[in-house]
Structure formats: C-alpha cells, structure tokens
C-alpha cells in the first residue's frame, strides 16, 4: 500500500478555456490560487472568493459583482457593474476605469485602496490601516474620517455620496 501513497508539494495550476461570449453567472472559489480573468469574456454577475490568491479581473461584469480575499491583492480593470462589493483582510485593492451604476463598497482591514478613473453613484471605502487614494470621474458629496492621517478631498462639489474612512491612513481624492 505504501507504493501508492505520496506527497506532492508542487503548486498546481488549473486553466479553464471557454469560448469568448457573454456568460450569466461566474462563481469562483479558491484557497491559495490566483484568479486571472482576461478581458475577452463578459459576465452578468460574478462572485469570486480566495484565501491567499491574487484576483486580477479585466472581464466585463454588467450586473452585481462580489469579491472576497483574505491576503490576496485585488486588481480590477474596466468593469461597469450595477453594484460592486469587495471585502479584504490584508490586501491592496486597485480599481482602474471601474464605473459602477449604483453602489460600490470596499471593506479592507490592512491594505491600501487605490481608484484610478473610477466612479459610482454611491461610494463607500473603509480601511483600518491603509491609505485611500481615489481619482473619480464626477463630483461627489464627501464624508471623510481618519484618526491619525491626513485628508485631502475636493470641496464645493455636489453629486452622489462618497464616504471614506480609515483609522491610521491618509485620504486623498481628486476629480478628473
């Protein structure tokens, strides 16, 4: 029996090939694997969860998107969902050219949150020990809170709500 028992510590990679088209719902869950979605695909809804893998997503999502990670960074490019929710424990969250029709919520314990050319009707970003840096497309009504960091956000803007909270980090926001 001992000839058939072995331990394999090599990392495994699973590559799934799909035809390029629009899919309904994407649900991915991994413990230690990275997730990479190229821009050749589109989904109505997406739910992606990992414990310690990096999430890199350039595929289009038009409905609701939820991402959860413990210690893997989150990188999203070019999404236009109706709603977006990201939860992380110790990761950096980077959104680039992400325009959310309704609400965008990012909850992070220890890691920076960076938005570049992004927007949402309602934007909520909470982090405990990380900086928040945002370049937004339209004006917002800002509400900010930090215990031991600097705050630099535009004033005299109206529009959707933008709530930015950190305990020990800086908050910087600009309007393009």
C-alpha positions in Angstrom: 0.0 0.0 0.0 2.9 2.4 0.7 3.9 2.3 -3.0 0.7 4.3 -3.8 0.9 7.0 -1.1 2.8 10.1 -1.9 3.1 13.8 -1.0 3.2 16.3 -3.8 4.1 19.9 -2.8 4.3 21.3 -6.3 1.9 24.2 -6.9 -1.0 23.2 -9.2 -2.4 25.4 -11.9 -5.9 25.0 -13.3 -6.6 26.8 -16.6 -10.2 26.8 -17.9 -10.7 27.6 -21.5 -14.1 28.9 -22.5 -15.5 30.3 -25.8 -15.5 34.1 -25.9 -19.0 35.1 -25.2 -21.3 36.6 -22.5 -22.0 34.2 -19.6 -24.7 34.5 -16.9 -23.1 33.9 -13.5 -19.4 33.4 -12.6 -18.7 31.8 -9.3 -15.0 31.0 -8.4 -13.6 29.9 -5.1 -10.0 29.0 -4.3 -7.9 28.7 -1.2 -4.3 29.5 -2.4 -4.7 30.1 -6.1 -4.5 33.2 -8.2 -7.5 34.2 -10.3 -7.0 35.9 -13.7 -9.9 36.9 -15.9 -8.8 38.4 -19.3 -11.0 41.0 -21.0 -12.1 38.6 -23.7 -15.1 37.5 -21.5 -18.1 39.1 -20.1 -20.4 38.1 -17.3 -23.7 39.3 -15.9 -22.9 38.5 -12.3 -19.6 37.5 -10.7 -18.7 36.1 -7.2 -15.0 35.5 -6.6 -13.5 34.3 -3.4 -9.9 33.4 -2.4 -8.0 33.0 0.8 -4.5 33.9 -0.3 -4.6 34.4 -4.1 -4.4 37.5 -6.2 -7.5 38.5 -8.1 -6.9 40.1 -11.5 -10.0 40.8 -13.4 -10.4 42.6 -16.8 -13.5 40.8 -18.0 -16.7 42.8 -18.2 -19.3 42.4 -15.5 -22.7 44.1 -16.1 -24.7 43.0 -13.0 -23.6 42.5 -9.5 -20.0 41.7 -8.5 -18.7 40.4 -5.2 -15.0 39.8 -4.4 -13.6 38.4 -1.1 -10.0 37.8 -0.2 -8.0 37.3 3.0 -4.5 38.1 1.9 -4.5 38.4 -1.9 -4.4 41.7 -3.8 -7.4 42.7 -5.9 -6.9 44.3 -9.3 -10.0 45.2 -11.4 -9.8 47.0 -14.7 -12.7 48.3 -16.9 -15.7 46.9 -15.1 -19.1 48.6 -15.4 -21.3 46.6 -13.0 -24.6 47.7 -11.4 -23.1 47.1 -7.9 -19.7 46.1 -6.6 -18.7 44.8 -3.2 -15.1 44.0 -2.2 -14.1 42.6 1.2 -10.4 42.0 2.2 -8.4 41.4 5.3 -4.8 42.2 4.3 -4.6 43.1 0.7 -4.2 46.1 -1.6 -7.2 46.9 -3.7 -6.7 48.6 -7.1 -9.6 49.6 -9.3 -8.9 51.2 -12.7 -11.6 52.6 -15.1 -14.3 50.9 -13.0 -17.7 52.7 -13.3 -20.4 51.3 -11.1 -24.0 52.4 -11.8 -25.2 52.2 -8.2 -23.2 51.3 -5.2 -19.5 50.5 -4.8 -18.4 49.3 -1.3 -14.8 48.4 -0.4 -14.1 47.0 3.1 -10.4 46.4 3.9 -8.6 45.8 7.2 -4.9 46.4 6.4 -4.1 47.5 2.9 -4.3 50.4 0.6 -7.3 51.2 -1.6 -6.5 52.9 -4.9 -9.1 54.0 -7.5 -8.0 55.5 -10.9 -10.6 56.9 -13.2 -13.5 55.3 -11.3 -17.0 56.3 -10.4 -20.2 55.2 -8.6 -23.4 56.8 -7.6 -22.6 55.8 -4.0 -19.1 55.0 -3.0 -18.1 53.7 0.5 -14.5 52.8 1.3 -13.5 51.6 4.8 -10.0 50.5 5.9 -8.3 50.2 9.3 -4.7 50.6 8.5 -4.3 51.7 4.9 -4.3 54.8 2.7 -7.2 55.6 0.4 -6.3 57.3 -2.9 -9.1 58.0 -5.4 -9.3 59.7 -8.8 -13.0 60.0 -9.6 -14.9 60.9 -12.8 -17.6 63.1 -11.3 -18.1 65.3 -8.3 -19.3 63.8 -5.0 -20.6 64.9 -1.6 -17.7 63.8 0.6 -17.8 62.4 4.1 -14.3 61.5 5.5 -12.9 60.3 8.7 -9.4 59.3 9.9 -7.8 59.1 13.3 -4.1 59.6 12.5 -3.9 60.5 8.8 -4.2 63.5 6.5 -7.3 64.3 4.4 -7.2 66.0 1.0 -10.6 65.9 -0.8 -12.2 68.5 -3.1 -14.7 70.8 -1.6 -17.8 72.5 -3.1 -18.9 69.5 -5.1 -22.3 68.0 -5.3 -23.4 64.7 -6.6 -23.5 61.1 -5.3 -22.2 60.3 -1.9 -18.6 59.3 -1.1 -17.8 58.0 2.4 -14.1 57.4 3.0 -13.0 56.1 6.4 -9.6 54.9 7.7 -8.1 54.7 11.2 -4.4 55.1 10.5 -4.1 56.1 6.9 -4.3 59.1 4.6 -7.2 60.0 2.4 -6.6 61.7 -1.0 -9.2 62.3 -3.6 -9.3 64.2 -6.9 -12.0 64.7 -9.6 -10.8 64.3 -13.2 
